[in-house]
Amino acid sequence: PPGYPAGMSAHAVDPNSGAAGAAGLRRARVRRAVWAAAARLTRPAHAERRDLAARIERLQDEVWTLREEAERWRSVTEAAGDLILRCDAARRIRFVNEAFAETFGLDGASVVGADADALLNRFGLDPGDEAAMAAGDRLMRTTAGAAWYALVESPVAGRGGDGDEIQITLRDVGDRRAFEAELSRARDLA
């Protein structure tokens, strides 16, 4: 047969006979022992790899869920038409929603870190109506002209355990203000 010297067959050499056989048997035992030791040593690594893979999958699921929740929150606030500004306890802006940025003609990313009060005052107009100001209504200069907004500040949990934040919500109250003005005029005429 091919691979054997002329005149020899696969059955002609007994690996278990003589010195060559004993050496082959020792090599086989050493090989088995090495493989067994390698299996014992790598078993914890395989288990650790499986645990890490499971943990990565759980974290990916959590990230997916958080992204979905953030998108849902964003769509709710955008649909409500509220202008949202979030700042830290020192009143440094951390976030403004798209509606806020568009209403005041700002790039949302460029105001991050700015003073929230200074930004609101920059767009605030003096209506000469102290009662409205005391009630939390503010006349603001927007890209579409002057508009009335109710300003509400609420404490909210910060992102990633960064402490508390303050959410400032501006809600358009132009229709209510127009109705109140109409009602006041009607009372004055009566």
Disulfide bonds with the S-S distance in Angstrom:
none
